[in-house]
Amino acid sequence: MCGFVAYEQSTIYEQPQWYDELDASTELTQLLVDWPEFSAYPAFGSDIRKRIPLLIQEDDDYKQVNAVWWFDAFDTDGITKLGNRTSFNARNLSSPFWKHALNTKRGVILASELGESKLVGKTKHQYLMQSNQAFLLGALYKRLKNGDYCCAIITRDAHPKMEPYHDKAFPLFLPLDIKFTHLWLGHETAEHPQIQSLLEQPKLFPSLHVQRVKTYKDKQPIGNIQANLTSDLP
């Protein structure tokens, strides 16, 4: 599962080709260029202050919303409440719990770091995975009656390169491709061939540097457990 995500804005400028494409000054590309820096954790403890910037298309307009990182949420008398279902990651996409959002409420998170963990013996190891380039993660969201948003990051089966650091799931990376981003955020259902292909054969699009850390946010290294995971792209 993906339990930490962060973004350092400078990384977007380290991909000249993609940045040049973004420089087309459309509503969508401008949102990506101006994406805010953040560090986000899931909303454990029903803490609705734990939010993550999310790019969506709503009423044919692109917008960035600050969504609670927990999908199981509801509106009670205008106040956002969180359910008990652990739902910061969306895994079993065939479940009715996710199906509507997968077809109609897909979002994108721009990031440059994520955190994964694995139990080694009786000790939980936390691994910070950093890229020197921005990357995109696929997400699902819903809008509550009070106008608030909540979301989950899509995960798939474990990826061979990630298994030493988390062997249960793999966050869904999206290609750095504006046309695909339009498609992902648009009105096509998840049955669209390009979307279905990505869901069935997810890829590690960015290269990631892995370091075991005390906590994700302070990035304090523990020992010499580190590695470089190379992108699946040629």
Biotite code that builds the C-alpha atoms (Angstrom):
import biotite.structure as struc

atoms = struc.array([
    struc.Atom([0.000, 0.000, 0.000], chain_id="A", res_id=1, res_name="MET", atom_name="CA", element="C"),
    struc.Atom([1.007, 3.606, -0.422], chain_id="A", res_id=2, res_name="CYS", atom_name="CA", element="C"),
    struc.Atom([1.072, 5.357, 2.970], chain_id="A", res_id=3, res_name="GLY", atom_name="CA", element="C"),
    struc.Atom([2.936, 8.596, 2.253], chain_id="A", res_id=4, res_name="PHE", atom_name="CA", element="C"),
    struc.Atom([3.129, 10.892, -0.766], chain_id="A", res_id=5, res_name="VAL", atom_name="CA", element="C"),
    struc.Atom([4.983, 14.169, -1.209], chain_id="A", res_id=6, res_name="ALA", atom_name="CA", element="C"),
    struc.Atom([5.970, 16.621, -3.903], chain_id="A", res_id=7, res_name="TYR", atom_name="CA", element="C"),
    struc.Atom([8.860, 19.046, -4.288], chain_id="A", res_id=8, res_name="GLU", atom_name="CA", element="C"),
    struc.Atom([7.980, 21.549, -6.970], chain_id="A", res_id=9, res_name="GLN", atom_name="CA", element="C"),
    struc.Atom([11.469, 21.860, -8.423], chain_id="A", res_id=10, res_name="SER", atom_name="CA", element="C"),
    struc.Atom([11.313, 18.322, -9.785], chain_id="A", res_id=11, res_name="THR", atom_name="CA", element="C"),
    struc.Atom([8.910, 19.264, -12.566], chain_id="A", res_id=12, res_name="ILE", atom_name="CA", element="C"),
    struc.Atom([11.580, 21.410, -14.174], chain_id="A", res_id=13, res_name="TYR", atom_name="CA", element="C"),
    struc.Atom([13.996, 18.483, -14.350], chain_id="A", res_id=14, res_name="GLU", atom_name="CA", element="C"),
    struc.Atom([12.030, 16.933, -17.231], chain_id="A", res_id=15, res_name="GLN", atom_name="CA", element="C"),
    struc.Atom([12.556, 19.439, -20.062], chain_id="A", res_id=16, res_name="PRO", atom_name="CA", element="C"),
    struc.Atom([10.589, 17.485, -22.665], chain_id="A", res_id=17, res_name="GLN", atom_name="CA", element="C"),
    struc.Atom([7.523, 17.036, -20.479], chain_id="A", res_id=18, res_name="TRP", atom_name="CA", element="C"),
    struc.Atom([7.776, 20.565, -19.106], chain_id="A", res_id=19, res_name="TYR", atom_name="CA", element="C"),
    struc.Atom([7.908, 21.964, -22.654], chain_id="A", res_id=20, res_name="ASP", atom_name="CA", element="C"),
    struc.Atom([4.729, 20.035, -23.409], chain_id="A", res_id=21, res_name="GLU", atom_name="CA", element="C"),
    struc.Atom([3.092, 21.418, -20.287], chain_id="A", res_id=22, res_name="LEU", atom_name="CA", element="C"),
    struc.Atom([4.063, 24.914, -21.303], chain_id="A", res_id=23, res_name="ASP", atom_name="CA", element="C"),
    struc.Atom([1.135, 24.961, -23.740], chain_id="A", res_id=24, res_name="ALA", atom_name="CA", element="C"),
    struc.Atom([-0.760, 27.148, -21.232], chain_id="A", res_id=25, res_name="SER", atom_name="CA", element="C"),
    struc.Atom([-4.006, 25.196, -21.208], chain_id="A", res_id=26, res_name="THR", atom_name="CA", element="C"),
    struc.Atom([-6.060, 24.934, -18.045], chain_id="A", res_id=27, res_name="GLU", atom_name="CA", element="C"),
    struc.Atom([-4.850, 21.384, -17.400], chain_id="A", res_id=28, res_name="LEU", atom_name="CA", element="C"),
    struc.Atom([-1.160, 22.022, -18.001], chain_id="A", res_id=29, res_name="THR", atom_name="CA", element="C"),
    struc.Atom([-1.159, 25.201, -15.953], chain_id="A", res_id=30, res_name="GLN", atom_name="CA", element="C"),
    struc.Atom([-2.564, 23.301, -12.982], chain_id="A", res_id=31, res_name="LEU", atom_name="CA", element="C"),
    struc.Atom([0.278, 20.776, -13.258], chain_id="A", res_id=32, res_name="LEU", atom_name="CA", element="C"),
    struc.Atom([2.961, 23.442, -13.615], chain_id="A", res_id=33, res_name="VAL", atom_name="CA", element="C"),
    struc.Atom([1.630, 25.274, -10.553], chain_id="A", res_id=34, res_name="ASP", atom_name="CA", element="C"),
    struc.Atom([1.100, 22.141, -8.452], chain_id="A", res_id=35, res_name="TRP", atom_name="CA", element="C"),
    struc.Atom([1.661, 22.907, -4.746], chain_id="A", res_id=36, res_name="PRO", atom_name="CA", element="C"),
    struc.Atom([4.359, 21.305, -2.650], chain_id="A", res_id=37, res_name="GLU", atom_name="CA", element="C"),
    struc.Atom([2.947, 18.952, -0.032], chain_id="A", res_id=38, res_name="PHE", atom_name="CA", element="C"),
    struc.Atom([3.536, 16.007, 2.312], chain_id="A", res_id=39, res_name="SER", atom_name="CA", element="C"),
    struc.Atom([0.510, 13.793, 2.877], chain_id="A", res_id=40, res_name="ALA", atom_name="CA", element="C"),
    struc.Atom([-0.483, 10.865, 5.089], chain_id="A", res_id=41, res_name="TYR", atom_name="CA", element="C"),
    struc.Atom([-3.738, 8.875, 5.062], chain_id="A", res_id=42, res_name="PRO", atom_name="CA", element="C"),
    struc.Atom([-6.498, 10.096, 7.362], chain_id="A", res_id=43, res_name="ALA", atom_name="CA", element="C"),
    struc.Atom([-6.125, 7.488, 10.083], chain_id="A", res_id=44, res_name="PHE", atom_name="CA", element="C"),
    struc.Atom([-7.900, 8.405, 13.300], chain_id="A", res_id=45, res_name="GLY", atom_name="CA", element="C"),
    struc.Atom([-10.731, 10.032, 11.295], chain_id="A", res_id=46, res_name="SER", atom_name="CA", element="C"),
    struc.Atom([-8.574, 13.134, 10.898], chain_id="A", res_id=47, res_name="ASP", atom_name="CA", element="C"),
    struc.Atom([-10.150, 15.035, 7.997], chain_id="A", res_id=48, res_name="ILE", atom_name="CA", element="C"),
    struc.Atom([-7.259, 17.503, 8.084], chain_id="A", res_id=49, res_name="ARG", atom_name="CA", element="C"),
    struc.Atom([-5.071, 14.839, 6.424], chain_id="A", res_id=50, res_name="LYS", atom_name="CA", element="C"),
    struc.Atom([-5.541, 15.787, 2.795], chain_id="A", res_id=51, res_name="ARG", atom_name="CA", element="C"),
    struc.Atom([-3.781, 15.516, -0.525], chain_id="A", res_id=52, res_name="ILE", atom_name="CA", element="C"),
    struc.Atom([-3.912, 17.752, -3.654], chain_id="A", res_id=53, res_name="PRO", atom_name="CA", element="C"),
    struc.Atom([-5.952, 16.014, -6.338], chain_id="A", res_id=54, res_name="LEU", atom_name="CA", element="C"),
    struc.Atom([-6.442, 16.915, -10.007], chain_id="A", res_id=55, res_name="LEU", atom_name="CA", element="C"),
    struc.Atom([-9.934, 16.166, -11.334], chain_id="A", res_id=56, res_name="ILE", atom_name="CA", element="C"),
    struc.Atom([-12.240, 17.059, -14.191], chain_id="A", res_id=57, res_name="GLN", atom_name="CA", element="C"),
    struc.Atom([-15.633, 18.248, -13.007], chain_id="A", res_id=58, res_name="GLU", atom_name="CA", element="C"),
    struc.Atom([-18.375, 19.750, -15.169], chain_id="A", res_id=59, res_name="ASP", atom_name="CA", element="C"),
    struc.Atom([-15.862, 19.659, -18.037], chain_id="A", res_id=60, res_name="ASP", atom_name="CA", element="C"),
    struc.Atom([-13.469, 21.895, -16.114], chain_id="A", res_id=61, res_name="ASP", atom_name="CA", element="C"),
    struc.Atom([-10.096, 20.852, -14.698], chain_id="A", res_id=62, res_name="TYR", atom_name="CA", element="C"),
    struc.Atom([-9.495, 21.764, -11.078], chain_id="A", res_id=63, res_name="LYS", atom_name="CA", element="C"),
    struc.Atom([-7.208, 20.976, -8.179], chain_id="A", res_id=64, res_name="GLN", atom_name="CA", element="C"),
    struc.Atom([-9.022, 20.099, -4.950], chain_id="A", res_id=65, res_name="VAL", atom_name="CA", element="C"),
    struc.Atom([-7.719, 19.377, -1.479], chain_id="A", res_id=66, res_name="ASN", atom_name="CA", element="C"),
    struc.Atom([-9.173, 15.925, -0.812], chain_id="A", res_id=67, res_name="ALA", atom_name="CA", element="C"),
    struc.Atom([-9.307, 13.929, 2.402], chain_id="A", res_id=68, res_name="VAL", atom_name="CA", element="C"),
    struc.Atom([-7.042, 10.930, 1.851], chain_id="A", res_id=69, res_name="TRP", atom_name="CA", element="C"),
    struc.Atom([-9.716, 8.381, 2.837], chain_id="A", res_id=70, res_name="TRP", atom_name="CA", element="C"),
    struc.Atom([-12.488, 7.252, 0.504], chain_id="A", res_id=71, res_name="PHE", atom_name="CA", element="C"),
    struc.Atom([-14.981, 5.945, 3.071], chain_id="A", res_id=72, res_name="ASP", atom_name="CA", element="C"),
    struc.Atom([-16.519, 9.298, 3.994], chain_id="A", res_id=73, res_name="ALA", atom_name="CA", element="C"),
    struc.Atom([-19.958, 10.838, 4.340], chain_id="A", res_id=74, res_name="PHE", atom_name="CA", element="C"),
    struc.Atom([-21.696, 14.095, 5.149], chain_id="A", res_id=75, res_name="ASP", atom_name="CA", element="C"),
    struc.Atom([-23.544, 14.432, 8.464], chain_id="A", res_id=76, res_name="THR", atom_name="CA", element="C"),
    struc.Atom([-25.342, 17.759, 8.875], chain_id="A", res_id=77, res_name="ASP", atom_name="CA", element="C"),
    struc.Atom([-22.797, 19.393, 6.584], chain_id="A", res_id=78, res_name="GLY", atom_name="CA", element="C"),
    struc.Atom([-19.798, 17.966, 8.467], chain_id="A", res_id=79, res_name="ILE", atom_name="CA", element="C"),
    struc.Atom([-17.419, 15.485, 6.811], chain_id="A", res_id=80, res_name="THR", atom_name="CA", element="C"),
    struc.Atom([-17.158, 12.218, 8.716], chain_id="A", res_id=81, res_name="LYS", atom_name="CA", element="C"),
    struc.Atom([-14.957, 9.210, 7.966], chain_id="A", res_id=82, res_name="LEU", atom_name="CA", element="C"),
    struc.Atom([-16.007, 5.571, 8.083], chain_id="A", res_id=83, res_name="GLY", atom_name="CA", element="C"),
    struc.Atom([-14.078, 2.670, 9.603], chain_id="A", res_id=84, res_name="ASN", atom_name="CA", element="C"),
    struc.Atom([-13.244, 0.974, 6.314], chain_id="A", res_id=85, res_name="ARG", atom_name="CA", element="C"),
    struc.Atom([-9.517, 1.295, 5.567], chain_id="A", res_id=86, res_name="THR", atom_name="CA", element="C"),
    struc.Atom([-9.839, 3.057, 2.237], chain_id="A", res_id=87, res_name="SER", atom_name="CA", element="C"),
    struc.Atom([-6.858, 5.265, 1.470], chain_id="A", res_id=88, res_name="PHE", atom_name="CA", element="C"),
    struc.Atom([-5.840, 2.777, -1.242], chain_id="A", res_id=89, res_name="ASN", atom_name="CA", element="C"),
    struc.Atom([-8.194, 1.272, -3.848], chain_id="A", res_id=90, res_name="ALA", atom_name="CA", element="C"),
    struc.Atom([-7.174, -2.311, -4.614], chain_id="A", res_id=91, res_name="ARG", atom_name="CA", element="C"),
    struc.Atom([-10.074, -4.626, -5.476], chain_id="A", res_id=92, res_name="ASN", atom_name="CA", element="C"),
    struc.Atom([-11.438, -2.530, -8.319], chain_id="A", res_id=93, res_name="LEU", atom_name="CA", element="C"),
    struc.Atom([-14.126, -5.070, -9.236], chain_id="A", res_id=94, res_name="SER", atom_name="CA", element="C"),
    struc.Atom([-15.807, -4.388, -5.898], chain_id="A", res_id=95, res_name="SER", atom_name="CA", element="C"),
    struc.Atom([-19.017, -2.266, -6.023], chain_id="A", res_id=96, res_name="PRO", atom_name="CA", element="C"),
    struc.Atom([-17.323, -0.040, -3.449], chain_id="A", res_id=97, res_name="PHE", atom_name="CA", element="C"),
    struc.Atom([-14.918, 1.244, -6.141], chain_id="A", res_id=98, res_name="TRP", atom_name="CA", element="C"),
    struc.Atom([-16.694, 0.508, -9.421], chain_id="A", res_id=99, res_name="LYS", atom_name="CA", element="C"),
    struc.Atom([-18.644, 3.760, -9.841], chain_id="A", res_id=100, res_name="HIS", atom_name="CA", element="C"),
    struc.Atom([-15.628, 5.942, -9.041], chain_id="A", res_id=101, res_name="ALA", atom_name="CA", element="C"),
    struc.Atom([-13.410, 3.898, -11.362], chain_id="A", res_id=102, res_name="LEU", atom_name="CA", element="C"),
    struc.Atom([-15.749, 4.653, -14.261], chain_id="A", res_id=103, res_name="ASN", atom_name="CA", element="C"),
    struc.Atom([-16.689, 8.239, -13.487], chain_id="A", res_id=104, res_name="THR", atom_name="CA", element="C"),
    struc.Atom([-14.458, 9.783, -10.796], chain_id="A", res_id=105, res_name="LYS", atom_name="CA", element="C"),
    struc.Atom([-10.802, 9.231, -11.645], chain_id="A", res_id=106, res_name="ARG", atom_name="CA", element="C"),
    struc.Atom([-8.212, 11.711, -10.420], chain_id="A", res_id=107, res_name="GLY", atom_name="CA", element="C"),
    struc.Atom([-4.479, 12.375, -10.678], chain_id="A", res_id=108, res_name="VAL", atom_name="CA", element="C"),
    struc.Atom([-1.876, 13.157, -8.017], chain_id="A", res_id=109, res_name="ILE", atom_name="CA", element="C"),
    struc.Atom([1.398, 14.806, -9.022], chain_id="A", res_id=110, res_name="LEU", atom_name="CA", element="C"),
    struc.Atom([4.228, 13.717, -6.721], chain_id="A", res_id=111, res_name="ALA", atom_name="CA", element="C"),
    struc.Atom([7.963, 13.103, -6.465], chain_id="A", res_id=112, res_name="SER", atom_name="CA", element="C"),
    struc.Atom([8.143, 10.904, -3.327], chain_id="A", res_id=113, res_name="GLU", atom_name="CA", element="C"),
    struc.Atom([6.182, 8.056, -1.820], chain_id="A", res_id=114, res_name="LEU", atom_name="CA", element="C"),
    struc.Atom([6.494, 5.816, 1.210], chain_id="A", res_id=115, res_name="GLY", atom_name="CA", element="C"),
    struc.Atom([6.150, 2.037, 1.447], chain_id="A", res_id=116, res_name="GLU", atom_name="CA", element="C"),
    struc.Atom([6.708, -0.390, 4.306], chain_id="A", res_id=117, res_name="SER", atom_name="CA", element="C"),
    struc.Atom([7.375, -4.067, 4.901], chain_id="A", res_id=118, res_name="LYS", atom_name="CA", element="C"),
    struc.Atom([7.554, -6.296, 7.959], chain_id="A", res_id=119, res_name="LEU", atom_name="CA", element="C"),
    struc.Atom([11.064, -7.747, 8.205], chain_id="A", res_id=120, res_name="VAL", atom_name="CA", element="C"),
    struc.Atom([11.065, -10.331, 10.964], chain_id="A", res_id=121, res_name="GLY", atom_name="CA", element="C"),
    struc.Atom([9.155, -8.537, 13.711], chain_id="A", res_id=122, res_name="LYS", atom_name="CA", element="C"),
    struc.Atom([10.272, -5.051, 12.680], chain_id="A", res_id=123, res_name="THR", atom_name="CA", element="C"),
    struc.Atom([8.364, -2.750, 10.367], chain_id="A", res_id=124, res_name="LYS", atom_name="CA", element="C"),
    struc.Atom([10.776, -1.174, 7.882], chain_id="A", res_id=125, res_name="HIS", atom_name="CA", element="C"),
    struc.Atom([9.755, 2.097, 6.248], chain_id="A", res_id=126, res_name="GLN", atom_name="CA", element="C"),
    struc.Atom([11.172, 2.974, 2.844], chain_id="A", res_id=127, res_name="TYR", atom_name="CA", element="C"),
    struc.Atom([11.177, 6.420, 1.284], chain_id="A", res_id=128, res_name="LEU", atom_name="CA", element="C"),
    struc.Atom([11.132, 6.275, -2.513], chain_id="A", res_id=129, res_name="MET", atom_name="CA", element="C"),
    struc.Atom([12.239, 9.463, -4.243], chain_id="A", res_id=130, res_name="GLN", atom_name="CA", element="C"),
    struc.Atom([12.415, 10.492, -7.873], chain_id="A", res_id=131, res_name="SER", atom_name="CA", element="C"),
    struc.Atom([14.338, 13.424, -9.287], chain_id="A", res_id=132, res_name="ASN", atom_name="CA", element="C"),
    struc.Atom([11.435, 13.812, -11.701], chain_id="A", res_id=133, res_name="GLN", atom_name="CA", element="C"),
    struc.Atom([7.751, 14.398, -11.090], chain_id="A", res_id=134, res_name="ALA", atom_name="CA", element="C"),
    struc.Atom([5.448, 11.403, -11.538], chain_id="A", res_id=135, res_name="PHE", atom_name="CA", element="C"),
    struc.Atom([1.692, 10.860, -11.691], chain_id="A", res_id=136, res_name="LEU", atom_name="CA", element="C"),
    struc.Atom([-0.428, 8.525, -9.566], chain_id="A", res_id=137, res_name="LEU", atom_name="CA", element="C"),
    struc.Atom([-3.935, 7.369, -10.414], chain_id="A", res_id=138, res_name="GLY", atom_name="CA", element="C"),
    struc.Atom([-6.646, 7.984, -7.820], chain_id="A", res_id=139, res_name="ALA", atom_name="CA", element="C"),
    struc.Atom([-10.391, 7.611, -7.285], chain_id="A", res_id=140, res_name="LEU", atom_name="CA", element="C"),
    struc.Atom([-12.528, 10.213, -5.569], chain_id="A", res_id=141, res_name="TYR", atom_name="CA", element="C"),
    struc.Atom([-16.037, 11.258, -4.649], chain_id="A", res_id=142, res_name="LYS", atom_name="CA", element="C"),
    struc.Atom([-17.656, 14.560, -3.781], chain_id="A", res_id=143, res_name="ARG", atom_name="CA", element="C"),
    struc.Atom([-19.809, 14.720, -0.677], chain_id="A", res_id=144, res_name="LEU", atom_name="CA", element="C"),
    struc.Atom([-23.079, 16.622, -0.398], chain_id="A", res_id=145, res_name="LYS", atom_name="CA", element="C"),
    struc.Atom([-21.324, 19.386, 1.555], chain_id="A", res_id=146, res_name="ASN", atom_name="CA", element="C"),
    struc.Atom([-18.896, 19.943, -1.344], chain_id="A", res_id=147, res_name="GLY", atom_name="CA", element="C"),
    struc.Atom([-15.957, 18.213, 0.333], chain_id="A", res_id=148, res_name="ASP", atom_name="CA", element="C"),
    struc.Atom([-13.817, 15.665, -1.521], chain_id="A", res_id=149, res_name="TYR", atom_name="CA", element="C"),
    struc.Atom([-12.296, 12.367, -0.437], chain_id="A", res_id=150, res_name="CYS", atom_name="CA", element="C"),
    struc.Atom([-10.000, 10.040, -2.383], chain_id="A", res_id=151, res_name="CYS", atom_name="CA", element="C"),
    struc.Atom([-7.940, 6.863, -2.545], chain_id="A", res_id=152, res_name="ALA", atom_name="CA", element="C"),
    struc.Atom([-4.783, 6.025, -4.505], chain_id="A", res_id=153, res_name="ILE", atom_name="CA", element="C"),
    struc.Atom([-5.226, 3.062, -6.844], chain_id="A", res_id=154, res_name="ILE", atom_name="CA", element="C"),
    struc.Atom([-2.953, 0.081, -6.170], chain_id="A", res_id=155, res_name="THR", atom_name="CA", element="C"),
    struc.Atom([-2.377, -3.091, -8.174], chain_id="A", res_id=156, res_name="ARG", atom_name="CA", element="C"),
    struc.Atom([-0.584, -6.376, -7.527], chain_id="A", res_id=157, res_name="ASP", atom_name="CA", element="C"),
    struc.Atom([2.972, -6.150, -6.276], chain_id="A", res_id=158, res_name="ALA", atom_name="CA", element="C"),
    struc.Atom([5.616, -5.178, -8.841], chain_id="A", res_id=159, res_name="HIS", atom_name="CA", element="C"),
    struc.Atom([8.797, -7.338, -8.942], chain_id="A", res_id=160, res_name="PRO", atom_name="CA", element="C"),
    struc.Atom([11.081, -4.327, -8.475], chain_id="A", res_id=161, res_name="LYS", atom_name="CA", element="C"),
    struc.Atom([9.090, -3.136, -5.445], chain_id="A", res_id=162, res_name="MET", atom_name="CA", element="C"),
    struc.Atom([8.618, -6.500, -3.730], chain_id="A", res_id=163, res_name="GLU", atom_name="CA", element="C"),
    struc.Atom([11.732, -6.213, -1.514], chain_id="A", res_id=164, res_name="PRO", atom_name="CA", element="C"),
    struc.Atom([10.184, -3.081, 0.019], chain_id="A", res_id=165, res_name="TYR", atom_name="CA", element="C"),
    struc.Atom([6.455, -3.838, -0.185], chain_id="A", res_id=166, res_name="HIS", atom_name="CA", element="C"),
    struc.Atom([5.173, -7.179, -1.460], chain_id="A", res_id=167, res_name="ASP", atom_name="CA", element="C"),
    struc.Atom([1.421, -6.724, -1.237], chain_id="A", res_id=168, res_name="LYS", atom_name="CA", element="C"),
    struc.Atom([0.537, -3.877, -3.613], chain_id="A", res_id=169, res_name="ALA", atom_name="CA", element="C"),
    struc.Atom([1.936, -1.397, -6.097], chain_id="A", res_id=170, res_name="PHE", atom_name="CA", element="C"),
    struc.Atom([0.688, 2.182, -6.615], chain_id="A", res_id=171, res_name="PRO", atom_name="CA", element="C"),
    struc.Atom([-0.750, 2.846, -10.061], chain_id="A", res_id=172, res_name="LEU", atom_name="CA", element="C"),
    struc.Atom([1.678, 5.155, -11.850], chain_id="A", res_id=173, res_name="PHE", atom_name="CA", element="C"),
    struc.Atom([0.297, 6.983, -14.876], chain_id="A", res_id=174, res_name="LEU", atom_name="CA", element="C"),
    struc.Atom([2.381, 7.797, -17.952], chain_id="A", res_id=175, res_name="PRO", atom_name="CA", element="C"),
    struc.Atom([3.718, 11.328, -18.265], chain_id="A", res_id=176, res_name="LEU", atom_name="CA", element="C"),
    struc.Atom([1.574, 11.900, -21.299], chain_id="A", res_id=177, res_name="ASP", atom_name="CA", element="C"),
    struc.Atom([-0.878, 14.790, -21.579], chain_id="A", res_id=178, res_name="ILE", atom_name="CA", element="C"),
    struc.Atom([-3.143, 12.931, -23.995], chain_id="A", res_id=179, res_name="LYS", atom_name="CA", element="C"),
    struc.Atom([-3.456, 10.040, -21.569], chain_id="A", res_id=180, res_name="PHE", atom_name="CA", element="C"),
    struc.Atom([-4.060, 12.453, -18.692], chain_id="A", res_id=181, res_name="THR", atom_name="CA", element="C"),
    struc.Atom([-6.971, 13.959, -20.632], chain_id="A", res_id=182, res_name="HIS", atom_name="CA", element="C"),
    struc.Atom([-8.299, 10.451, -21.269], chain_id="A", res_id=183, res_name="LEU", atom_name="CA", element="C"),
    struc.Atom([-7.896, 9.369, -17.637], chain_id="A", res_id=184, res_name="TRP", atom_name="CA", element="C"),
    struc.Atom([-9.697, 12.433, -16.317], chain_id="A", res_id=185, res_name="LEU", atom_name="CA", element="C"),
    struc.Atom([-12.356, 12.372, -19.034], chain_id="A", res_id=186, res_name="GLY", atom_name="CA", element="C"),
    struc.Atom([-15.697, 10.666, -19.552], chain_id="A", res_id=187, res_name="HIS", atom_name="CA", element="C"),
    struc.Atom([-14.483, 7.306, -20.879], chain_id="A", res_id=188, res_name="GLU", atom_name="CA", element="C"),
    struc.Atom([-15.205, 4.306, -18.638], chain_id="A", res_id=189, res_name="THR", atom_name="CA", element="C"),
    struc.Atom([-12.488, 2.034, -17.317], chain_id="A", res_id=190, res_name="ALA", atom_name="CA", element="C"),
    struc.Atom([-13.281, -0.331, -20.211], chain_id="A", res_id=191, res_name="GLU", atom_name="CA", element="C"),
    struc.Atom([-11.419, 1.985, -22.593], chain_id="A", res_id=192, res_name="HIS", atom_name="CA", element="C"),
    struc.Atom([-8.542, -0.102, -24.037], chain_id="A", res_id=193, res_name="PRO", atom_name="CA", element="C"),
    struc.Atom([-5.772, 2.253, -22.893], chain_id="A", res_id=194, res_name="GLN", atom_name="CA", element="C"),
    struc.Atom([-7.126, 2.488, -19.351], chain_id="A", res_id=195, res_name="ILE", atom_name="CA", element="C"),
    struc.Atom([-7.799, -1.246, -19.125], chain_id="A", res_id=196, res_name="GLN", atom_name="CA", element="C"),
    struc.Atom([-4.320, -2.040, -20.429], chain_id="A", res_id=197, res_name="SER", atom_name="CA", element="C"),
    struc.Atom([-2.685, 0.106, -17.755], chain_id="A", res_id=198, res_name="LEU", atom_name="CA", element="C"),
    struc.Atom([-4.811, -1.404, -14.978], chain_id="A", res_id=199, res_name="LEU", atom_name="CA", element="C"),
    struc.Atom([-3.983, -4.924, -16.105], chain_id="A", res_id=200, res_name="GLU", atom_name="CA", element="C"),
    struc.Atom([-0.296, -4.286, -16.811], chain_id="A", res_id=201, res_name="GLN", atom_name="CA", element="C"),
    struc.Atom([0.855, -1.464, -14.520], chain_id="A", res_id=202, res_name="PRO", atom_name="CA", element="C"),
    struc.Atom([4.341, -0.095, -14.989], chain_id="A", res_id=203, res_name="LYS", atom_name="CA", element="C"),
    struc.Atom([6.997, 1.642, -12.956], chain_id="A", res_id=204, res_name="LEU", atom_name="CA", element="C"),
    struc.Atom([7.221, 4.825, -15.019], chain_id="A", res_id=205, res_name="PHE", atom_name="CA", element="C"),
    struc.Atom([9.679, 6.820, -12.849], chain_id="A", res_id=206, res_name="PRO", atom_name="CA", element="C"),
    struc.Atom([13.064, 5.683, -11.584], chain_id="A", res_id=207, res_name="SER", atom_name="CA", element="C"),
    struc.Atom([13.137, 5.696, -7.782], chain_id="A", res_id=208, res_name="LEU", atom_name="CA", element="C"),
    struc.Atom([15.858, 5.929, -5.153], chain_id="A", res_id=209, res_name="HIS", atom_name="CA", element="C"),
    struc.Atom([14.936, 3.810, -2.119], chain_id="A", res_id=210, res_name="VAL", atom_name="CA", element="C"),
    struc.Atom([16.194, 4.508, 1.407], chain_id="A", res_id=211, res_name="GLN", atom_name="CA", element="C"),
    struc.Atom([15.088, 3.000, 4.684], chain_id="A", res_id=212, res_name="ARG", atom_name="CA", element="C"),
    struc.Atom([14.102, 5.869, 6.999], chain_id="A", res_id=213, res_name="VAL", atom_name="CA", element="C"),
    struc.Atom([13.006, 6.486, 10.561], chain_id="A", res_id=214, res_name="LYS", atom_name="CA", element="C"),
    struc.Atom([9.992, 8.453, 9.328], chain_id="A", res_id=215, res_name="THR", atom_name="CA", element="C"),
    struc.Atom([9.006, 9.473, 5.823], chain_id="A", res_id=216, res_name="TYR", atom_name="CA", element="C"),
    struc.Atom([8.711, 13.142, 6.613], chain_id="A", res_id=217, res_name="LYS", atom_name="CA", element="C"),
    struc.Atom([12.054, 13.707, 8.360], chain_id="A", res_id=218, res_name="ASP", atom_name="CA", element="C"),
    struc.Atom([13.854, 11.428, 5.828], chain_id="A", res_id=219, res_name="LYS", atom_name="CA", element="C"),
    struc.Atom([16.393, 10.378, 8.453], chain_id="A", res_id=220, res_name="GLN", atom_name="CA", element="C"),
    struc.Atom([18.206, 7.318, 7.019], chain_id="A", res_id=221, res_name="PRO", atom_name="CA", element="C"),
    struc.Atom([18.465, 4.052, 8.951], chain_id="A", res_id=222, res_name="ILE", atom_name="CA", element="C"),
    struc.Atom([21.439, 1.862, 8.103], chain_id="A", res_id=223, res_name="GLY", atom_name="CA", element="C"),
    struc.Atom([22.617, 1.382, 4.554], chain_id="A", res_id=224, res_name="ASN", atom_name="CA", element="C"),
    struc.Atom([19.473, -0.211, 3.096], chain_id="A", res_id=225, res_name="ILE", atom_name="CA", element="C"),
    struc.Atom([19.095, 1.651, -0.168], chain_id="A", res_id=226, res_name="GLN", atom_name="CA", element="C"),
    struc.Atom([18.665, 0.885, -3.840], chain_id="A", res_id=227, res_name="ALA", atom_name="CA", element="C"),
    struc.Atom([17.852, 2.411, -7.201], chain_id="A", res_id=228, res_name="ASN", atom_name="CA", element="C"),
    struc.Atom([14.784, 1.111, -9.012], chain_id="A", res_id=229, res_name="LEU", atom_name="CA", element="C"),
    struc.Atom([14.998, 1.786, -12.730], chain_id="A", res_id=230, res_name="THR", atom_name="CA", element="C"),
    struc.Atom([11.980, 2.734, -14.781], chain_id="A", res_id=231, res_name="SER", atom_name="CA", element="C"),
    struc.Atom([10.241, 0.076, -16.864], chain_id="A", res_id=232, res_name="ASP", atom_name="CA", element="C"),
    struc.Atom([10.441, 2.420, -19.830], chain_id="A", res_id=233, res_name="LEU", atom_name="CA", element="C"),
    struc.Atom([13.220, 1.901, -22.384], chain_id="A", res_id=234, res_name="PRO", atom_name="CA", element="C"),
])
